[in-house]
């Protein structure tokens, strides 16, 4: 390696970032986008604190409606923010 080369080490995403990314993928799936709704569930191994923070952030979105279901699942419904 030359003296000017800098080695970068990728920083792994935090558990919260992993959770948010998983939910973002689910929300952005074609089926969820078509229906404008999806049901999310905290998976085994995901921290309760991270889950609570994510739910708090989703609850702050004006376009998102949350319905708490049995077993801790949450149905997300949203309005179209970008009309065709």
SVG drawing of the C-alpha trace seen along z (x, -y; Angstrom):
<svg xmlns="http://www.w3.org/2000/svg" viewBox="-55 -15 59 30">
<polyline fill="none" stroke="black" stroke-width="0.4" points="0.0,0.0 1.4,-3.4 2.0,-5.9 -1.0,-8.0 -3.5,-5.1 -5.9,-5.1 -7.5,-1.8 -11.2,-2.1 -13.0,0.4 -16.7,0.8 -18.6,0.0 -21.4,2.6 -24.9,1.1 -26.2,0.8 -29.0,3.1 -31.4,0.2 -30.2,-0.5 -30.7,3.2 -34.2,3.1 -35.1,-0.1 -33.7,1.3 -35.8,4.5 -39.0,2.5 -38.1,0.1 -37.7,3.1 -41.1,4.5 -42.9,1.1 -41.3,0.6 -42.2,4.0 -44.5,3.9 -47.3,5.7 -47.2,3.3 -47.0,0.3 -50.0,1.5 -52.1,1.9 -50.5,-1.0 -50.3,1.2 -48.3,3.9 -48.0,5.7 -44.7,5.5 -43.5,7.7 -40.4,7.5 -38.3,10.5 -36.5,12.6 -33.2,11.1 -34.2,7.5 -33.9,5.2 -37.1,3.9 -35.6,0.5 -34.8,0.4 -38.3,1.5 -39.9,-1.1 -37.8,-3.8 -38.8,-2.8 -42.5,-2.7 -42.1,-6.1 -40.6,-7.5 -43.3,-5.9 -45.9,-7.4 -44.6,-10.8 -45.2,-10.5 -48.4,-12.3 -49.1,-10.0 -48.8,-6.8 -51.6,-5.2 -50.7,-2.4 -53.0,0.3 -51.7,2.5 -52.7,6.1 -52.6,9.2 -49.2,10.6 -47.4,7.3 -47.8,7.0 -48.5,3.6 -50.4,2.8 -49.1,-0.2 -51.3,-2.1 -50.2,-5.2 -51.4,-7.7 -49.7,-8.3 -47.2,-11.1 -46.3,-11.3 -49.4,-11.3 -49.0,-9.9"/>
</svg>
